[in-house]
């Protein structure tokens, strides 16, 4: 990764995982990942099952399509680790498309586009503070992901569910970039 200082994941040590930790980890609490780590892993689940190192700004173009900078050769990804089978990855992408087309991520749905995604709502520590993080990760097109969006809202006021708070923001981002990129 070309982002210096990226933090490591914070997880329970296996020997410290009891019934409560196992239950909370199962629904996404009690561990910490950075947004880049989240997108890297989520991307691996939907791209055919290959873990690929993310990079920022591989290439920039002006509005006419003239390349202004191109770092593509500098960041060639040579090693790809398979983390799950291609069949399971395709199934995950189909299921996540259903989250947007007919599930809790439906506020990110855009007519005519095949968008997959996952909502997330987590309580921050200490839990007694009743503070939350609301998020939505989406990708398009669902059958051949080319672009991913992650929206994270820290400590939203009032309603705090990712599908209600973060998914509509992702929809706005998709509405801006998908026509520009020519993706459906």
Number of C-alpha atoms within 10 A of each C-alpha: 11 11 10 6 6 12 12 10 12 11 12 15 7 8 6 9 13 10 8 10 14 15 13 12 14 10 11 13 15 19 12 15 13 13 14 17 17 15 18 16 17 20 25 21 23 25 20 23 23 21 19 18 19 16 15 10 10 14 11 13 11 9 8 6 8 9 11 9 12 13 13 12 8 8 15 11 12 7 10 12 11 14 14 15 13 16 10 14 20 19 16 20 26 18 17 24 26 20 23 24 21 12 17 19 30 23 21 29 24 16 8 7 17 21 31 29 32 25 26 21 21 19 18 16 11 8 10 8 9 10 16 21 19 24 25 27 26 30 26 22 19 25 19 16 19 13 17 18 17 21 21 21 18 14 14 16 10 7 10 22 21 27 25 19 24 27 31 19 21 26 21 12 15 24 15 11 13 15 11 10 10 7 16 16
